[in-house]
Amino acid sequence: MSATKKQPTPTGEMPEKGRRAWVRSATGLATGVVLVSATGALAGASIVQNVDGATESFPVPAAAVPAGEYSAVCPEPLRLLEGTIDGGDPEFSPVSRTAANRVSAMVLSDLGGVVPGSALVPLAGGDPLAVLADAVPESEQAGPQVSNEEGLTNRVAAVSADQTVDAASVLGAQAVGDQRATAGAAFSYTATDGDLAGLAVAGCQVPSNDFWLVGAVTTVGAAAVLNLHNPTESPATVNLDLYGAKGAIEAPAGRDILIAPGASKPVVVAALAANEENVAIRVRSDGGRVSGFIQQSVLRGLTPGGVELIQASAPSASTQVVPGIPIQDPDVMEELVSQEGYAGAAPSLQVAVPGGTDAVLDVRVFGPNGEVELPGGGVVTAAAGAVTAIPLDSLPEGNYSAVVSSDVLVSASARAARGSEPEEPLDFAHIASAARLGSQHVSVLPSGAGAAFVFSAPTGRAEVRLTPVNADGVLGEERVYDVAGGTTVTVPAADLGKGTAAALIGVSGDPVYGSQLATLSGGPGISVAPIPPGGAGQQTVPVNLGY
């Protein structure tokens, strides 16, 4: 592990007592939004009807809120599910001799080179695993700096690479000058032996009160464990809504799950929805915000079938984009899936329709050379309250992005496997739908794996800007890539230069969606993680003034 500080030493160092107090605050606690003013800029409008029946429009004021501390939860280490006890709680056994669970993190400075105080800490509290930068004293937080003391722009970063973890962890970074920190972290799991051989990567997740996890499998040989984490200072009461191929699944054990501050709760999905090929779970919490990942693994007899972390999909909407679907050579894949019990390894798209009305889906798939039409023109009717699987095995080899358009709200994900020959271990990737990219995102490269970025611009031409950041926190030269409309472009991380630890990503032009594709050399290991949403800047919220 390396933790590099790139922050000018302040005049008069922060006392150790104050530093420790800030580091303790970075363990959790993602607090709620606090309104400080109701006199901010006006945004939106409220339409009311007066006594004469006429309507009038009144502006709704938006109040500026203080920038909160950046807080993102990293998954706990992957462990082999050995059995369950009463209530569906899991029992685990050791994974393998080669298993490695690591977290890497990056925090960006302002233009003056001041890095926000930041640390990687255990979710449950305790000493920090890595301190990226000491806290910036309040006396030096007049506002974001646009240059250093010499009047020069000097943007740098603090980086912590390859930190071994044995439990869930949290990256916290303080807000400086009313600006939320630009930060990010990535978890990676690698193993070359044991029943959980394979690769799993995930971006560390900003907690939420409502999110979807789509595509869990609970058939024979498959194990899915939903790990819920509460990084806040408030208890969280979690309710799970589950959907399968035949409709909504009644699961009383998935209601009123209480998670204490700084605690985790594992839930065996098969205890709630047994023998399902595709399960979608909506996670909703009252009180504290939570994060959640599904540890998914497959074992076919004595042959490892892969491991992955299912991550939150984009919020349900009438259009979903799933970027970075890796399709293997169809001839190789056909030979693999023809084996008994391997049908689930075929690439497919999963679409959940949570409402009470069937969805008419228009599925379009874009590859390196443009759109590739699916059988039947990509028009599919998906049953209400259920999860529908759409085969992707007709696609040639390459990296693709799928766009699902619907007449009702849907959630979506995809799954694709990688292997070499029959009777040998496989691995698989789970690809969550993603939100549109903006002007500034942080994507941290995984430990122990090769990586590439996959971008798609379904509706028109766009430009993607990648700025590499090395392990010393030095920003390299920006690279610019054109993405033609209706195509998917793959950029190997190696193109950004040797020693790249993370990348700053910005886009312009028509909508762009992206993911990070990770692979293991010398084996079938494969995993895909969506590029995390951007989060810098000051926020405003609408304020309803009335009775």
C-alpha positions as CSV (number, residue, x, y, z in Angstrom):
1,M,0.0,0.0,0.0
2,S,1.2,3.5,-0.8
3,A,-0.5,6.6,0.4
4,T,0.9,9.8,-1.1
5,K,0.1,13.2,0.2
6,K,0.2,16.1,-2.3
7,Q,-1.0,18.9,-0.1
8,P,1.1,22.0,0.8
9,T,1.9,22.1,4.5
10,P,-0.4,24.7,6.1
11,T,0.9,27.4,8.3
12,G,0.7,25.8,11.7
13,E,0.0,22.1,11.4
14,M,-3.4,20.8,12.5
15,P,-3.2,19.4,16.1
16,E,-3.1,15.6,16.2
17,K,-6.3,15.7,18.4
18,G,-8.2,17.6,15.6
19,R,-6.8,15.3,12.9
20,R,-8.0,12.2,14.8
21,A,-11.4,13.7,15.4
22,W,-11.8,14.3,11.6
23,V,-10.6,10.8,10.8
24,R,-13.2,9.4,13.2
25,S,-15.9,11.4,11.4
26,A,-14.8,9.8,8.1
27,T,-15.9,6.4,9.3
28,G,-19.3,7.0,8.5
29,L,-20.9,9.2,8.6
30,A,-22.8,10.2,5.7
31,T,-25.4,12.4,7.2
32,G,-28.5,13.9,5.8
33,V,-28.8,17.2,3.9
34,V,-29.2,20.3,6.1
35,L,-30.9,23.4,4.8
36,V,-29.2,26.6,5.6
37,S,-31.2,29.1,3.5
38,A,-34.5,29.5,1.9
39,T,-33.5,32.5,-0.1
40,G,-31.4,31.0,-2.8
41,A,-32.0,31.1,-6.5
42,L,-35.4,30.4,-7.8
43,A,-35.9,27.1,-9.6
44,G,-38.9,25.4,-11.0
45,A,-42.5,26.5,-10.5
46,S,-45.6,25.6,-8.5
47,I,-48.9,25.7,-10.3
48,V,-52.0,26.5,-8.2
49,Q,-55.7,27.2,-9.0
50,N,-57.3,30.4,-7.6
51,V,-60.9,30.8,-6.5
52,D,-61.9,31.9,-10.1
53,G,-60.6,28.6,-11.5
54,A,-57.7,30.3,-13.3
55,T,-54.2,28.9,-12.8
56,E,-51.1,30.8,-11.7
57,S,-47.5,29.8,-11.7
58,F,-45.3,30.7,-8.7
59,P,-41.5,30.0,-8.6
60,V,-40.3,27.4,-6.1
61,P,-37.2,28.7,-4.2
62,A,-34.1,26.5,-4.1
63,A,-32.0,26.6,-1.0
64,A,-28.2,26.2,-1.1
65,V,-27.1,23.3,1.1
66,P,-23.6,23.0,2.6
67,A,-21.4,20.6,0.7
68,G,-21.3,17.3,2.7
69,E,-18.4,15.0,3.3
70,Y,-17.8,12.5,0.5
71,S,-18.5,9.0,1.7
72,A,-18.4,5.8,-0.3
73,V,-18.6,2.2,1.0
74,C,-16.3,-0.5,-0.4
75,P,-17.5,-4.1,-0.4
76,E,-16.4,-6.6,2.3
77,P,-14.1,-9.4,1.2
78,L,-15.6,-12.2,-0.8
79,R,-16.1,-15.4,1.2
80,L,-17.4,-18.9,0.3
81,L,-21.0,-19.5,1.4
82,E,-21.0,-22.8,3.4
83,G,-24.6,-22.9,4.6
84,T,-27.3,-20.9,6.2
85,I,-28.7,-20.7,9.7
86,D,-32.1,-19.8,10.9
87,G,-33.5,-16.6,9.3
88,G,-31.3,-17.0,6.2
89,D,-28.1,-15.7,7.8
90,P,-25.0,-17.1,6.1
91,E,-22.2,-19.2,7.4
92,F,-18.9,-18.9,5.5
93,S,-15.7,-20.9,5.1
94,P,-12.2,-19.9,3.9
95,V,-11.9,-19.0,0.3
96,S,-8.5,-20.1,-1.0
97,R,-4.8,-19.7,-0.5
98,T,-4.4,-17.0,-3.2
99,A,-7.5,-14.8,-2.5
100,A,-6.7,-11.1,-2.3
101,N,-9.1,-8.4,-1.3
102,R,-7.8,-4.9,-1.9
103,V,-9.0,-1.3,-2.1
104,S,-7.4,1.6,-4.0
105,A,-8.5,5.2,-3.6
106,M,-7.9,8.7,-5.0
107,V,-8.8,12.2,-3.9
108,L,-8.3,15.2,-6.2
109,S,-7.0,18.6,-5.0
110,D,-8.4,22.0,-6.0
111,L,-6.5,24.1,-8.6
112,G,-4.2,25.4,-5.8
113,G,-3.0,21.9,-5.0
114,V,-4.9,21.6,-1.7
115,V,-6.1,18.0,-1.2
116,P,-9.2,17.6,1.1
117,G,-8.6,15.6,4.3
118,S,-9.3,12.0,3.4
119,A,-9.0,8.5,4.8
120,L,-9.9,4.9,4.2
121,V,-11.4,3.5,7.4
122,P,-13.1,0.4,8.5
123,L,-16.9,0.6,8.3
124,A,-17.2,-0.6,11.9
125,G,-14.8,2.1,13.1
126,G,-11.3,2.0,14.5
127,D,-7.9,3.1,13.2
128,P,-7.7,4.3,9.6
129,L,-6.4,1.8,7.1
130,A,-4.8,4.6,5.1
131,V,-4.8,8.4,5.5
132,L,-4.6,10.0,2.1
133,A,-4.4,13.6,3.3
134,D,-4.6,15.4,6.6
135,A,-7.7,17.6,7.3
136,V,-7.6,21.1,6.0
137,P,-8.2,23.5,9.0
138,E,-11.3,25.6,8.9
139,S,-9.2,28.7,8.9
140,E,-7.9,27.8,5.5
141,Q,-11.3,27.0,4.0
142,A,-12.2,30.4,2.6
143,G,-13.1,28.8,-0.7
144,P,-11.8,26.6,-3.5
145,Q,-8.4,27.7,-4.6
146,V,-7.8,28.5,-8.3
147,S,-4.0,28.7,-8.0
148,N,-1.2,28.0,-5.6
149,E,0.9,30.6,-3.7
150,E,2.9,31.3,-6.8
151,G,-0.3,32.0,-8.8
152,L,0.1,28.8,-10.8
153,T,-2.5,26.1,-11.4
154,N,-1.2,23.0,-9.6
155,R,-3.8,20.3,-9.5
156,V,-2.6,17.0,-7.9
157,A,-4.1,14.0,-6.1
158,A,-3.6,11.9,-3.1
159,V,-3.6,8.2,-3.9
160,S,-3.7,5.0,-1.8
161,A,-3.0,1.9,-3.8
162,D,-3.5,-1.8,-3.1
163,Q,-4.7,-1.6,0.6
164,T,-5.5,-5.0,1.8
165,V,-8.9,-5.2,3.6
166,D,-10.6,-7.8,5.8
167,A,-13.9,-6.1,6.2
168,A,-16.1,-3.5,4.6
169,S,-14.5,-0.1,4.5
170,V,-15.4,3.6,3.8
171,L,-13.5,6.3,1.9
172,G,-14.3,9.6,3.5
173,A,-13.1,13.0,2.2
174,Q,-14.0,16.4,3.8
175,A,-15.7,19.2,1.9
176,V,-13.5,22.3,1.4
177,G,-14.7,25.7,0.5
178,D,-18.4,24.6,0.0
179,Q,-17.2,22.1,-2.5
180,R,-17.7,18.4,-2.2
181,A,-14.5,16.4,-2.7
182,T,-13.8,14.8,-6.1
183,A,-12.9,11.3,-5.0
184,G,-13.3,7.7,-5.7
185,A,-12.3,4.2,-4.7
186,A,-12.4,0.7,-6.2
187,F,-12.5,-2.8,-4.6
188,S,-10.9,-5.8,-6.3
189,Y,-10.9,-9.5,-5.5
190,T,-8.6,-12.0,-7.2
191,A,-8.1,-15.7,-6.7
192,T,-6.6,-18.4,-8.9
193,D,-7.6,-21.4,-6.8
194,G,-10.6,-22.6,-4.7
195,D,-14.3,-22.6,-5.4
196,L,-14.3,-18.8,-5.7
197,A,-11.6,-18.6,-8.3
198,G,-12.0,-15.5,-10.5
199,L,-12.1,-11.8,-10.6
200,A,-14.6,-9.3,-9.1
201,V,-14.2,-5.5,-9.1
202,A,-16.6,-2.8,-7.9
203,G,-16.6,0.9,-7.5
204,C,-17.2,1.9,-3.9
205,Q,-20.8,3.1,-3.5
206,V,-22.2,6.3,-2.2
207,P,-25.0,5.2,0.1
208,S,-28.6,5.7,-0.8
209,N,-32.2,5.2,0.4
210,D,-33.4,3.5,-2.8
211,F,-31.5,1.5,-5.4
212,W,-31.8,-1.6,-7.6
213,L,-29.7,-4.8,-7.9
214,V,-30.7,-6.8,-11.0
215,G,-29.6,-10.2,-12.1
216,A,-28.9,-12.5,-9.0
217,V,-29.0,-16.2,-9.6
218,T,-30.2,-18.8,-7.0
219,T,-30.4,-22.0,-9.0
220,V,-28.6,-25.2,-8.1
221,G,-24.8,-24.5,-7.8
222,A,-25.3,-20.7,-7.6
223,A,-24.9,-18.7,-4.4
224,A,-26.0,-15.0,-4.0
225,V,-25.4,-13.1,-0.8
226,L,-26.7,-9.5,-0.5
227,N,-24.4,-7.6,1.8
228,L,-26.0,-4.4,3.2
229,H,-23.9,-1.7,4.9
230,N,-25.0,1.3,7.0
231,P,-22.2,4.0,7.0
232,T,-24.3,6.6,8.7
233,E,-24.9,7.7,12.3
234,S,-28.6,6.7,12.1
235,P,-30.1,3.2,12.3
236,A,-31.5,2.0,9.0
237,T,-34.6,-0.1,8.5
238,V,-34.3,-1.8,5.1
239,N,-37.1,-3.4,3.0
240,L,-36.4,-5.6,0.0
241,D,-38.8,-5.9,-3.0
242,L,-38.0,-9.0,-5.0
243,Y,-38.9,-9.9,-8.6
244,G,-38.4,-13.2,-10.5
245,A,-39.2,-14.6,-13.9
246,K,-42.8,-15.3,-12.8
247,G,-43.5,-12.1,-11.0
248,A,-43.1,-10.4,-7.6
249,I,-41.8,-12.7,-4.9
250,E,-43.3,-12.6,-1.4
251,A,-40.5,-12.6,1.1
252,P,-41.5,-11.7,4.7
253,A,-37.9,-12.1,5.8
254,G,-36.9,-9.3,3.5
255,R,-39.0,-6.7,5.5
256,D,-37.9,-4.5,8.4
257,I,-34.3,-5.4,8.4
258,L,-32.6,-3.3,11.1
259,I,-29.0,-2.3,10.5
260,A,-27.2,-0.3,13.2
261,P,-24.9,2.6,12.4
262,G,-21.5,1.3,11.2
263,A,-22.9,-2.3,10.8
264,S,-23.4,-4.8,8.0
265,K,-26.1,-7.3,7.4
266,P,-25.7,-10.3,5.0
267,V,-28.8,-11.8,3.5
268,V,-28.8,-15.1,1.5
269,V,-30.9,-14.3,-1.5
270,A,-31.9,-18.0,-2.0
271,A,-33.6,-17.9,1.4
272,L,-35.9,-15.3,0.0
273,A,-36.2,-16.4,-3.6
274,A,-35.0,-20.0,-4.3
275,N,-34.3,-21.5,-7.7
276,E,-34.5,-18.3,-9.7
277,E,-32.4,-17.7,-12.8
278,N,-32.8,-13.9,-12.5
279,V,-33.7,-12.0,-9.4
280,A,-34.1,-8.2,-9.2
281,I,-34.1,-6.6,-5.8
282,R,-35.2,-3.1,-4.9
283,V,-33.5,-1.9,-1.7
284,R,-35.2,0.8,0.2
285,S,-34.2,2.1,3.6
286,D,-35.8,4.4,6.2
287,G,-33.4,6.4,8.4
288,G,-29.8,5.9,7.5
289,R,-28.8,5.5,3.9
290,V,-27.2,2.2,3.0
291,S,-25.1,0.6,0.3
292,G,-25.5,-2.9,-1.0
293,F,-23.6,-5.4,-3.2
294,I,-24.5,-9.0,-4.1
295,Q,-21.7,-11.5,-4.0
296,Q,-22.6,-13.9,-6.8
297,S,-20.8,-17.1,-7.4
298,V,-21.4,-20.3,-9.4
299,L,-20.0,-23.9,-8.8
300,R,-20.8,-26.6,-11.4
301,G,-20.0,-29.9,-9.7
302,L,-16.3,-29.4,-8.8
303,T,-15.6,-26.8,-11.5
304,P,-15.6,-23.1,-10.5
305,G,-18.1,-21.2,-12.5
306,G,-17.0,-17.7,-11.6
307,V,-17.5,-14.9,-9.1
308,E,-18.8,-11.4,-9.4
309,L,-20.1,-8.4,-7.4
310,I,-23.6,-7.3,-8.6
311,Q,-23.7,-3.5,-8.2
312,A,-26.5,-1.0,-8.2
313,S,-28.1,-0.2,-11.6
314,A,-29.1,3.2,-12.7
315,P,-32.5,4.3,-11.2
316,S,-35.5,2.8,-12.9
317,A,-36.5,4.8,-16.1
318,S,-38.1,4.4,-19.5
319,T,-34.6,4.2,-21.1
320,Q,-31.7,2.1,-19.7
321,V,-28.2,1.9,-21.1
322,V,-25.9,-1.0,-20.2
323,P,-22.4,-0.2,-21.4
324,G,-19.4,-2.6,-21.7
325,I,-20.9,-6.0,-22.3
326,P,-18.0,-8.3,-23.3
327,I,-19.0,-11.0,-25.8
328,Q,-16.6,-13.9,-26.3
329,D,-16.0,-15.6,-29.7
330,P,-19.5,-17.3,-30.4
331,D,-17.8,-20.5,-31.5
332,V,-16.0,-20.9,-28.2
333,M,-19.1,-19.9,-26.2
334,E,-21.3,-22.3,-28.0
335,E,-19.0,-25.1,-27.1
336,L,-19.0,-24.1,-23.5
337,V,-22.7,-23.6,-23.0
338,S,-23.5,-26.9,-24.8
339,Q,-22.2,-28.7,-21.7
340,E,-24.9,-29.9,-19.3
341,G,-25.7,-27.3,-16.7
342,Y,-23.9,-24.4,-18.5
343,A,-26.9,-22.8,-20.3
344,G,-26.8,-19.9,-17.8
345,A,-23.3,-19.0,-19.0
346,A,-24.7,-17.7,-22.3
347,P,-24.7,-13.8,-22.6
348,S,-28.0,-12.2,-21.8
349,L,-29.8,-9.0,-20.9
350,Q,-32.1,-8.9,-17.8
351,V,-34.9,-6.3,-17.7
352,A,-37.1,-5.9,-14.6
353,V,-40.6,-4.4,-14.9
354,P,-41.7,-3.4,-11.4
355,G,-45.0,-1.9,-12.3
356,G,-48.4,-3.5,-13.0
357,T,-48.3,-3.0,-16.8
358,D,-46.5,-5.2,-19.3
359,A,-43.6,-3.4,-21.1
360,V,-42.9,-3.2,-24.8
361,L,-39.2,-3.1,-25.1
362,D,-37.1,-1.9,-28.0
363,V,-33.6,-3.2,-27.5
364,R,-30.7,-1.8,-29.6
365,V,-27.1,-3.0,-29.4
366,F,-24.1,-1.0,-30.4
367,G,-20.6,-2.4,-31.0
368,P,-17.3,-1.0,-32.4
369,N,-18.6,-0.8,-35.9
370,G,-22.1,0.4,-35.2
371,E,-25.5,-1.1,-34.4
372,V,-26.0,-4.9,-34.6
373,E,-29.6,-6.0,-34.9
374,L,-30.9,-8.6,-32.6
375,P,-33.2,-11.5,-33.7
376,G,-36.8,-10.2,-34.1
377,G,-35.6,-6.7,-34.5
378,G,-35.0,-6.4,-30.7
379,V,-38.7,-5.9,-29.9
380,V,-39.7,-7.8,-26.8
381,T,-42.7,-7.8,-24.5
382,A,-41.7,-8.1,-20.9
383,A,-44.2,-9.2,-18.3
384,A,-45.3,-6.8,-15.5
385,G,-43.8,-7.4,-12.1
386,A,-41.2,-9.8,-13.5
387,V,-37.7,-10.1,-14.8
388,T,-37.3,-11.0,-18.5
389,A,-34.1,-12.4,-20.0
390,I,-33.1,-11.4,-23.5
391,P,-30.4,-13.6,-25.2
392,L,-27.3,-11.8,-26.6
393,D,-25.6,-15.0,-28.0
394,S,-26.2,-13.8,-31.6
395,L,-23.6,-11.1,-31.3
396,P,-20.1,-11.4,-32.8
397,E,-17.1,-11.1,-30.5
398,G,-16.4,-7.6,-29.1
399,N,-17.5,-5.1,-26.4
400,Y,-21.1,-3.8,-26.7
401,S,-23.6,-1.5,-25.1
402,A,-27.3,-2.2,-25.0
403,V,-30.0,0.5,-25.0
404,V,-33.4,-0.6,-23.7
405,S,-36.3,1.7,-24.5
406,S,-39.7,1.0,-22.8
407,D,-43.2,2.5,-22.5
408,V,-43.0,2.0,-18.7
409,L,-40.3,2.3,-16.1
410,V,-37.7,-0.6,-16.1
411,S,-34.4,-1.5,-14.5
412,A,-31.7,-3.5,-16.4
413,S,-28.4,-5.3,-16.3
414,A,-26.5,-7.9,-18.4
415,R,-24.4,-10.9,-17.8
416,A,-21.6,-12.4,-19.9
417,A,-19.1,-15.3,-19.3
418,R,-15.5,-16.0,-20.3
419,G,-13.8,-19.3,-20.6
420,S,-11.3,-21.3,-22.7
421,E,-12.6,-24.9,-23.2
422,P,-15.1,-27.4,-21.8
423,E,-14.6,-28.7,-18.3
424,E,-12.3,-25.8,-17.4
425,P,-13.2,-23.1,-15.0
426,L,-15.2,-20.1,-16.2
427,D,-15.7,-16.6,-14.9
428,F,-18.5,-14.1,-15.6
429,A,-19.1,-10.4,-15.6
430,H,-22.3,-8.7,-14.4
431,I,-22.9,-5.3,-16.1
432,A,-25.2,-2.8,-14.4
433,S,-27.0,-0.1,-16.4
434,A,-25.3,3.2,-16.0
435,A,-26.2,6.9,-15.8
436,R,-25.1,9.5,-18.4
437,L,-21.5,10.7,-17.9
438,G,-20.8,14.4,-17.1
439,S,-17.9,16.7,-16.8
440,Q,-15.9,15.1,-14.0
441,H,-15.7,11.5,-12.8
442,V,-13.1,9.5,-10.9
443,S,-12.4,5.9,-12.0
444,V,-9.8,4.1,-9.9
445,L,-8.1,1.1,-11.6
446,P,-8.4,-2.3,-9.9
447,S,-5.5,-4.0,-8.2
448,G,-4.1,-7.2,-9.7
449,A,-5.9,-7.0,-13.0
450,G,-5.7,-5.4,-16.4
451,A,-8.3,-2.8,-17.2
452,A,-9.9,-0.9,-20.1
453,F,-12.6,1.8,-20.4
454,V,-15.6,1.2,-22.6
455,F,-17.7,4.2,-23.8
456,S,-20.8,4.4,-25.9
457,A,-22.7,7.3,-27.5
458,P,-25.9,5.8,-28.7
459,T,-27.6,8.9,-30.2
460,G,-24.8,11.1,-31.6
461,R,-21.1,11.9,-31.6
462,A,-19.3,12.7,-28.4
463,E,-15.9,13.5,-27.0
464,V,-14.3,11.7,-24.0
465,R,-11.4,13.2,-22.1
466,L,-9.2,11.0,-20.0
467,T,-6.6,12.4,-17.6
468,P,-4.3,9.7,-16.0
469,V,-3.3,9.9,-12.4
470,N,-0.2,7.9,-11.3
471,A,0.4,6.4,-7.8
472,D,2.3,9.5,-6.8
473,G,-0.7,11.7,-7.4
474,V,0.7,13.4,-10.5
475,L,-1.8,14.2,-13.2
476,G,-0.6,13.3,-16.7
477,E,-1.5,14.7,-20.1
478,E,-5.1,14.7,-21.0
479,R,-6.1,12.3,-23.8
480,V,-9.1,13.0,-26.0
481,Y,-11.1,10.2,-27.8
482,D,-13.9,10.7,-30.3
483,V,-16.9,8.4,-30.0
484,A,-19.0,8.2,-33.2
485,G,-22.8,8.1,-32.7
486,G,-24.1,4.6,-32.4
487,T,-20.8,3.0,-31.6
488,T,-18.9,1.6,-28.6
489,V,-15.2,2.4,-28.1
490,T,-12.7,0.6,-25.9
491,V,-9.7,2.4,-24.5
492,P,-7.1,0.1,-22.7
493,A,-5.9,1.7,-19.5
494,A,-2.3,1.0,-20.7
495,D,-2.8,3.7,-23.4
496,L,-2.9,6.2,-20.5
497,G,0.7,5.5,-19.6
498,K,2.7,3.2,-17.4
499,G,1.9,3.4,-13.7
500,T,-1.6,4.9,-14.1
501,A,-3.6,4.3,-10.9
502,A,-6.8,6.2,-11.7
503,A,-8.3,8.4,-14.4
504,L,-10.4,11.6,-14.4
505,I,-13.1,11.3,-17.0
506,G,-15.1,14.1,-18.7
507,V,-17.3,14.1,-21.7
508,S,-19.0,16.6,-24.0
509,G,-21.3,16.4,-27.0
510,D,-24.2,13.9,-27.1
511,P,-24.9,11.5,-24.2
512,V,-22.1,9.1,-23.3
513,Y,-22.2,6.1,-21.0
514,G,-19.3,4.1,-19.7
515,S,-17.9,1.3,-17.7
516,Q,-14.6,-0.2,-16.7
517,L,-13.7,-3.7,-17.9
518,A,-11.2,-5.7,-15.9
519,T,-9.5,-9.0,-16.9
520,L,-7.0,-11.4,-15.5
521,S,-4.1,-12.6,-17.7
522,G,-3.6,-16.3,-17.9
523,G,-7.1,-17.2,-16.9
524,P,-10.8,-16.6,-17.5
525,G,-11.1,-13.8,-14.9
526,I,-13.4,-11.0,-16.0
527,S,-15.5,-8.3,-14.3
528,V,-17.2,-5.0,-15.2
529,A,-17.9,-2.0,-13.0
530,P,-19.9,1.1,-14.0
531,I,-18.0,4.4,-13.9
532,P,-19.1,6.1,-10.7
533,P,-21.3,9.2,-10.9
534,G,-19.6,12.6,-10.5
535,G,-20.2,14.4,-7.2
536,A,-18.2,17.6,-6.9
537,G,-19.7,21.0,-6.4
538,Q,-22.3,22.7,-4.2
539,Q,-25.9,21.5,-4.3
540,T,-29.3,23.1,-4.1
541,V,-32.6,21.6,-3.2
542,P,-36.2,22.8,-3.8
543,V,-38.0,24.2,-0.8
544,N,-41.8,24.1,-0.6
545,L,-43.0,27.1,1.4
546,G,-46.6,26.5,2.5
547,Y,-48.9,24.9,4.9
